[in-house]
Amino acid sequence: MAANVSPLPPSAQDLLTERAGFDGVFVAAIAYGALFMLYVQLLQVLSSRPQRGRLFWAIAVYSTMLYLSATLSIGGMLKFTEIAYIDERDYQPGGPVGYRRDFASNGTNEMSRVCTIIVPWLGDILMLYRLMVLWNFRWWLLVVPGPLYIARVSLSIPMLISETRPNDTFWASKFDTYSTAFYALCVSFNGLVTILIAVRLIMMRKRVTSILGMLGASFYTSPVTTFVESGAFFSLWSLTYVLTKTQNSYTQAIFLQPYVHIQSITRMLIVLRMAQNRAWSSDLVTATTGGNLDWQVASTHSIPLYEIPAASPEKRHLPHKFQEGV
């Protein structure tokens, strides 16, 4: 047990901060449960796929890395919270919040924090990939998001060091600066990518409806699809956290603790749509931007208005998943 002095009764502000921290861990546990269900559903979808090419293995490896990182993060968080709120309840000064701050170098917490840093690396690289797919790999679009991603990854290392070295004056004094800059970069990156993806989906909505018909296009043009594909929920969550942090509100912990698990959920939803062939693919984007309008939809598969020869350019331009009935 950590060295204590005689416990002092917590102030009203201390209790608010402690409750917010505990509530944040509770929300993180709920978010992890949702992530677990999505991962299981993804495994079921992958196991039923008859073809297992590069996309199959890319989805399997990526989702597993994301899930394992989130699992280690929540596991370490729950254990460290148990120590702070039960074993070291009377720690002074600061009670559980003070213990979490002063003993951030605890091995369990360090493991959790490392995984908490890895999840955004994985989550953001997926959004860059989806941005390129939806914009037909126009690399100039990475002029701003690319450097923002690199800056965020680079800044996460000193932020992690400063957070887990509370007794080192040099590093501890810089934590607030690193943390504020890190999450500001997060909001900037995710906000920009969300806007670019949402604008692109709205731009292609009318044309893809002409190509696939109302029924087929409903998988790609609904507001829910735009919300999921753009990762808008995490962008809003991230913005809310930064706003509460800049106001020094005690509620910031409620948004910080489940931060990476909310991000994991939004990314897993995109990967699940990819595995189900319901996400926008490069083939569909090419067909949409190319204006192939000579086919209609009877169900989720497309039926040509006339017989298209196997070697014709028209057939080569159709998305592969819609060529089965051609």
Stockholm file with secondary structure:
# STOCKHOLM 1.0

chainA/1-326         MAANVSPLPPSAQDLLTERAGFDGVFVAAIAYGALFMLYVQLLQVLSSRPQRGRLFWAIAVYSTMLYLSATLSIGGMLKFTEIAYIDERDYQPGGPVGYRRDFASNGTNEMSRVCTIIVPWLGDILMLYRLMVLWNFRWWLLVVPGPLYIARVSLSIPMLISETRPNDTFWASKFDTYSTAFYALCVSFNGLVTILIAVRLIMMRKRVTSILGMLGASFYTSPVTTFVESGAFFSLWSLTYVLTKTQNSYTQAIFLQPYVHIQSITRMLIVLRMAQNRAWSSDLVTATTGGNLDWQVASTHSIPLYEIPAASPEKRHLPHKFQEGV
#=GR chainA/1-326 SS CCCCCCCCCCCHHHHHHHHHHHHHHHHHHHHHHHHHHHHHHHHHHHHTCSCCCHHHHHHHHHHHHHHHHHHHHHHHHHHHHHIIIIITTTCTTTHHHHHHHHTTTCHHHHHHHHHHHHHHHHHHHHHHHHHHHHTTTCGGGGGTHHHHHHHHHHHHHHHHHHHTCTTCHHHHTTHHHHHHHHHHHHHHHHHHHHHHHHHHHHHHHHHHHHHHHHHHHHHHHSHHHHHHHTTHHHHHHHHHHHHHHHTTCTTHHHHHTTHHHHHHHHHHHHHHHHHTTCSCCHHHHHHHHHTCCSEEESSSSEEESSCCCTTCHHHHHSCGGGCTTC
#=GC SS_cons         CCCCCCCCCCCHHHHHHHHHHHHHHHHHHHHHHHHHHHHHHHHHHHHTCSCCCHHHHHHHHHHHHHHHHHHHHHHHHHHHHHIIIIITTTCTTTHHHHHHHHTTTCHHHHHHHHHHHHHHHHHHHHHHHHHHHHTTTCGGGGGTHHHHHHHHHHHHHHHHHHHTCTTCHHHHTTHHHHHHHHHHHHHHHHHHHHHHHHHHHHHHHHHHHHHHHHHHHHHHHSHHHHHHHTTHHHHHHHHHHHHHHHTTCTTHHHHHTTHHHHHHHHHHHHHHHHHTTCSCCHHHHHHHHHTCCSEEESSSSEEESSCCCTTCHHHHHSCGGGCTTC
//
